[in-house]
Amino acid sequence: MTESRSVHLEVFSDYTCPWCYVGWARLEQALAHLPEDVTVDVEWRPFEIHPEVPLSGMPVEDLGYPPDVWTRMQGALRASARAEGLEVGNRPKVANTHRALLAGAWAQAERASAFPSFHERLFVGYFAEGRDLGDPEVVNDLAAAAGIDPGEMGEAIDGGAWEGALARATEDARAMGITGTPTFVFDRRVAASGAQPAEVLLRALDAAVEARASLDPD
């Protein structure tokens, strides 16, 4: 009988990062093709890439990209998303994701069975539906759609206890030299940045498994 091998994967991500959206889908593909003897414990780390965005949001024009560059970027995003079966609609503004990230961190820890659905709803709500993740009611609606009690969630995150999850993710990212999202960190030994194809993520996983085996041959 083959002994099971496990890897801890941290994914530094934000819900308004377009390549996190694509990277999430590609990671799901990779996880669906794991070797039978390998398990991966995935921890999504909330990494706020635009903390300067006001709670009311910010027009996409204020990101500073020339119109032609922005058009090319969106074309590339839509093509990559389409290849993964994802939809990208019009997003009139960049949303403040602070509350959404807090909600995701809470759900991952306290409502693990509902977290994958909520995580997906946050991504799809923003990129496919153009919803404002900075609006607490929007976050509540997306939570309810995932089977999470919005009142319970709001009480938990409004108390401030989950701010530490964002702070720790930021500190860990800085310590590891991470400046962008998504970044996939396997066992703190192997990392891959950007929306890497599933095949690349699987190779990184293999490298992490081999690194662990070399340190713990028994």
N, C-alpha and C positions, 0 to 999 in steps of 0.2 A: 504494500500500500504506500503510495507516494505521500510524503509529509507535506502538509499545507504550508505555503509561504505567504506572508502578509507584508504589505507596504502601506505606510501612512503618506497620503498625498494631501498637501495643502495647496489650495488654489486661491491666489490673491486676485480679487475680482470686484467689479463695480457694475451696478445694473444699468448704467447709461454708457458703458464702454461697449461699442459695437462688436469688437473682436472678442469680448468676453461672451457675448451672445452666441457668436459662431463657435467659439472655443468650448462653450458648454455643450453644444450639440456634438461636436467632435469627440469630446471626452466621453459622452454617453455611448458613442459608437465604439470607442476603445474599450470601455468597460464591458460592453456586450461581447467582446472577443478576447477576454482574458483566458490564459491557460487555466485548465481545470484546477490546478494545484496552487493558484495564486489568488489572494483576496486583497482588495484595496479599500482602505478606510479613507474616505474622502472628507476633508474638512474645508469648507469654503470660508476663506478669510476675508472679512469686509474691509475693502481698501478704497477709501473715498478719493477718487482721482480729481474731482473738481470741488473741493470744500468751499471755494470762493463763490460758488453759485448761490444767489439768494434763495430764500425759501419759496419765493414766488416764481423761481425759474429765471432763465436767461435766454434771449433770442439766439438761435444758432449762429446768426451773423456776427454776434459778439465774440465767437471763438477765434475770430481773426483770420480765417482762411479766405483767400481770394475766391470769388464766385466760381471761376473755372476749376480751381483746385478742389473746392468742396463738391462740385458736380462729379468730378472724376472719382473722388473718394467714395461718394454715395453709390456710384455705379459699380465700383469694385466691391463694396459691401453687399449690395443687392445680389450681385452675381455669386459671391461666396455663400451668402445666406441661402439663396435659391438652391445651390448644390447640396445643401444640408437639409432641404425641406423646410426652411424657415422663411417667414415673411418679414419684410421691412417696409413699413408705411411711411407716411410723412410725419415728421416730428417737428412741430412748430417751435419748440424751445428745448433747451437743455434743462432737465429737471434736477433739483437738489435731491440727492439720494440718501441723505443722512438718516432719515427716519426709516426708509426702506431697508437700509443696511442693518440698522438696529433690529428691525422686525425680523429680518432674515437670520441674524445671529441668535436671537431668542428662539425662533422656531426650530433652528437646527439643533439647539441644545435641549429645548423643552418639549418640542412637538416633532420629534424626529420622523415619525411616520408620515406626517403631513408636509414636512419641509420640501421634499422634491417637487411636489405639485405647486407649492407656494413659490419656490425658487423659479420654476418655469413660468408661473403666472406673472411674476414681476418682470422678467425679461420680455415676455410676449406682450404684456400690458404696455410697456414702454415702446418697444420697437415695432410691433405689428399694429398696435391700436393707438399709439400716440398719446397714452394717458400720462398724466402728470404725477410722477412718483413723489413729488414734494408735497402733495395734497394728502393729509392724513386720511381723508375719506376714501381716496383712491386706494391707498395701501390697505385700509380696512376691507374694502370691497374685494380686493384680490386675495386677502387672507380668508375671507368668508367663502370665496369660491374654491379655496383649497381645503375647506373643512376646519378652519381655525376660528375660534371665538375672538372677534375683533376687540371686544371689551376686555377680555382677559389679557390679550396681547398688549393693548394700549396701557393697561394698568402696570404691566411688567416693565415696559420700556419707558413710560413717562416718569417712573421713579428714578431713572438715571443709572440704574445698576448695569445696564448693558452698554453704556458709553465706554466702559473699559475694554470691551471686545474690539471696538474700533481703534482705541489707543494702542492696544497690544499688537494688533495687526500692523499698524503703522510702524511701531517700534521694531517689530520683527523684520518687516520689509526693509527698513533702513539698515538694520544690522546685517542683512544678507545682500545688500546692494541692489534691492529691487526698486525700480523707479516707474515701471509701467505695468499695465494689466492687459490680458491675463498672464500670470506667471504661475507655472506648475512646479511645485517643489516636492520631490520624492524622497522621503526619509531624511530630509536636510542634507542629502548627498548629491542628488542629481536634479537639475532644473531645466525647464524648457519655457521660453517666453514667447508670447504671441499666440494666435489661434492656430496652433500646429495641427496638421492632419492627424487622424487617429493612428496612422502607422508610426508617426514620429513619437507620439505619446506612448505607444506600446514599446518602442525601442528604449525610450527613457525609463519605462517601468522595468524592462529587462535589465538595464544597467543598474538600477537601484537594487533589484533582487540579487544580482551578482555581487554588488558591493556589500550588501548585508551578509551574504554567504561567506565572503572572504574575511569578514570581521568576526563572524560567528560560525565557523565551519561545522560545529556540532548541531 
